[in-house]
Amino acid sequence: MSGANTIAVRRALLLVFVGIALAVIGASLATATGRPVWRAVAVVGALAQTFGWVLAVHYRRGGAA
């Protein structure tokens, strides 16, 4: 992997970890408060995590497999 590609993979994995944090915080607060807005935060976190994994695999393989 080239230097720019390594940076892109790291950014994608950072997005994964941010998504995990949002999902955990949103799910915890939705359970504690029962407010639907926190469920939406958890869903956004799950989508960010999924998108981050897709980007990481895309950058790691160098494009379409």
C-alpha positions in Angstrom: 0.0 0.0 0.0 1.2 3.5 -0.8 1.4 6.2 1.8 -1.8 8.0 0.5 -3.6 4.7 0.5 -2.6 3.9 4.1 -3.9 7.3 5.2 -7.2 6.6 3.5 -7.5 3.3 5.2 -6.8 4.9 8.6 -9.4 7.5 8.0 -11.9 4.9 7.0 -11.2 2.9 10.2 -11.5 6.2 12.2 -15.0 6.5 10.7 -15.7 2.9 11.9 -14.7 3.7 15.5 -16.7 6.9 15.5 -19.7 4.9 14.3 -19.2 2.4 17.0 -19.1 5.2 19.6 -22.2 6.8 18.2 -24.1 3.5 18.2 -23.1 2.6 21.7 -23.9 6.1 23.1 -27.2 6.3 21.2 -28.3 2.8 22.2 -27.4 3.5 25.9 -29.2 6.8 26.0 -32.2 5.4 24.1 -32.5 2.7 26.7 -32.0 5.1 29.6 -34.4 7.8 28.5 -36.7 6.1 26.0 -36.5 9.1 23.6 -36.5 8.2 19.9 -33.9 10.8 19.0 -31.3 8.6 20.6 -32.4 5.6 18.5 -31.8 7.8 15.5 -28.2 8.6 16.8 -27.6 4.8 17.2 -28.8 4.2 13.6 -26.6 6.9 12.2 -23.7 5.4 14.1 -24.4 1.9 12.7 -24.6 3.4 9.2 -21.3 5.3 9.7 -19.7 2.1 10.9 -20.9 0.1 7.9 -19.8 2.9 5.5 -16.4 3.0 7.1 -15.9 -0.8 6.7 -16.9 -0.6 3.1 -14.4 2.3 2.5 -11.6 0.4 4.4 -12.0 -2.7 2.3 -12.2 -0.7 -0.9 -9.0 1.2 -0.1 -7.2 -1.9 1.1 -8.0 -3.9 -2.1 -7.3 -1.0 -4.4 -10.8 -0.6 -5.9 -13.3 -3.1 -7.2 -12.4 -6.7 -6.6 
